């Protein structure tokens, strides 16, 4: 891949043959022109350079982030195809205006659940553990600390919130109440199978996959349960450097945690949960975030960005 683009990208450009239908936190969604979005069997998913944290869209974006997310997701969908069908039709047969940051995908009816796999105790899982000794309904041994490894990994679902709202961690039992026994069991099986294969692949490249979230949906053509959205990117996962890993402390990351940490530091002057919008990201935070995303891509794929 080449490096940065020389001109700013229009994040939701007019694309001949496609209707723009949804602006998400990070992605723009299109359907074939004249198609009902609710029943479309094909969609165009365009990743932007936007970055969000704590339910806020931050400014400015991270240069090349959309291309990195698309490239990493494409890599992982190919690696995981033997475990679960996925929604990608093509990463190359897309409009030229969004080439490199768009995927043509099958239309899915998404399951209303974030499927989280945790192989290390950190983030909201650590907070839940400290509060009650369990995560997602899994009672864990005493004495665990920040970044303790979990063997086996655990499935800890969360709700999918509307834009501006918070996802909420729920137990596996609550997921069963929401979706039924059979679908929840299949989501747990697939989530952990995909996570363990990805953990092994990342580990071969010196990266610890601490946790990640997946989204699944049913094909609008035949009802097949498929892996959708993005997969195993620095937006949806925690990537830690294996060589610098030390249990009992926060780990240096190759993911969005770097931005979260800056926002909650004294340097930002902003308080999580306040009614004021977050400050603009300093140039050095933008540059370091871009570098981390690119390093994650290059180490995972073995390709130069």
Secondary structure, 3 states (H helix, E strand, C coil): CCCCCCCCCCCCCCCCCEEEEEECCCEEEEEECCCCCCCCCEEEEEECCCEEECCEEECCCCCCHHHHHHHHHHHHHHHHCCCCCECEEECCCCCHHHCCCEEEEECEEECCCEEEEEEECCHHHHHHHHHHCEECCEECCCCCCCCCEEEEEEECCECCCCCCCCCCECCHHHHHHHHCHHHHHHHHHHHHHHHHHHHHHHHHCCEEEEEEEEEEEEECCCCCEEEECCCCCCCCEEEEECCCCCCCCCCCECCCHHHHHHHCCHHHCCCCCCCCCCCCCCHHHHHHHHHHHHHHHHHHHCCCC
